[in-house]
Each structure stands twice: as C-alpha cells, then as structure tokens.
Amino acid sequence: MDTSKLIGIAALAALSGILWVAFIRRAPEQTASATVVSKTFQDASTYSQQPVGADRGFRTPTSISIAESYVFELRLDGDDDLVRASFNTVKSRQFEVGQRVRVQLVRRGIPPFWQRLMVVEMTPMETP
C-alpha cells in the first residue's frame, strides 16, 4: 500500500478518536450547587433544515418546530464562569433569579484545549 494512503488512514483514525473523546464517549455525571443568575424567555421558533448533496432530487426544506423555553445562566459554586441551561416552560416555573439549585452536569471536550459543561438536570435546593 502507498505510504500517502497509510498516512491518510492514520490521520482519519486519529481525527475519529479525537471526535469520539470530545463528543460521543460516555462521561461521568457530576453534581454541583449553583445560583440562578438570569432567566430569559425564548419564543417558539422554526428551524429549516436544507437537503444537501447531489442526490437530493426535488426534496424541499424540512421545517422543525422548536418549543418555547427559558434559558438559565447559572454560577457554579467555586467557579466564576457562567453555565447555561435551557428547560421547557413547565419545568422553568420552579426556578427564579437568585435561587439556589443543584445541577447534574457532564463535561465534554478535551480539557487542555476545549471544554464545555452540559447541564443534564436542575433541581431546587432545600431551604434550611
């Protein structure tokens, strides 16, 4: 086999491994305490997905409805950065600005280069 093909295969395998580590692998969930810094309403909207490629024929764009929601900015205890989470309007009723919450998060990315915290669940903390 040609050396350039082997290099290409190795580069593709390395890229696939990096993408798997950053986005697909199952990461452990962590629990943290946070304070709700802001609560912003997002109207319902529609996303239009365009077909691409040479074999798209006469297919038209697909419209995908996105329900209304609230976007929360959270300040984790011991961290200055803000984390964002979006929940539907029914679940969002139990949260207000300034409230203490417990969040379950998953860290995604490759820590030395890029990292993102994804909020999986948010529950109100018990008041003493």
Long-range contacts (C-beta under 8 A, 24 or more apart in sequence): 18-110, 21-110, 22-108, 22-109, 22-110, 22-114, 23-108, 27-106, 27-107, 27-108, 28-106, 29-104, 29-105, 29-106, 29-120, 30-104, 30-105, 30-106, 30-107, 31-102, 31-103, 31-104, 31-105, 32-76, 32-77, 32-102, 32-103, 32-105, 33-76, 33-77, 33-100, 33-101, 33-102, 33-103, 33-125, 34-74, 34-75, 34-76, 34-77, 34-83, 34-100, 34-101, 34-102, 34-103, 35-74, 35-75, 35-77, 35-98, 35-99, 35-100, 35-101, 36-72, 36-73, 36-74, 36-95, 36-96, 36-97, 36-98, 36-99, 36-101, 37-72, 37-73, 37-74, 37-75, 37-82, 37-97, 38-72, 38-73, 38-97, 39-70, 39-71, 39-72, 39-92, 39-95, 39-96, 39-97, 40-70, 40-71, 40-72, 40-73, 41-68, 41-69, 41-70, 42-68, 42-69, 42-70, 42-71, 42-86, 43-68, 44-68, 70-95, 72-122, 74-101, 74-103, 74-119, 74-122, 76-103, 83-117, 83-119, 84-119, 85-119, 85-122, 87-122, 94-124, 95-122, 95-124, 99-124, 99-125, 100-124, 100-125, 101-125
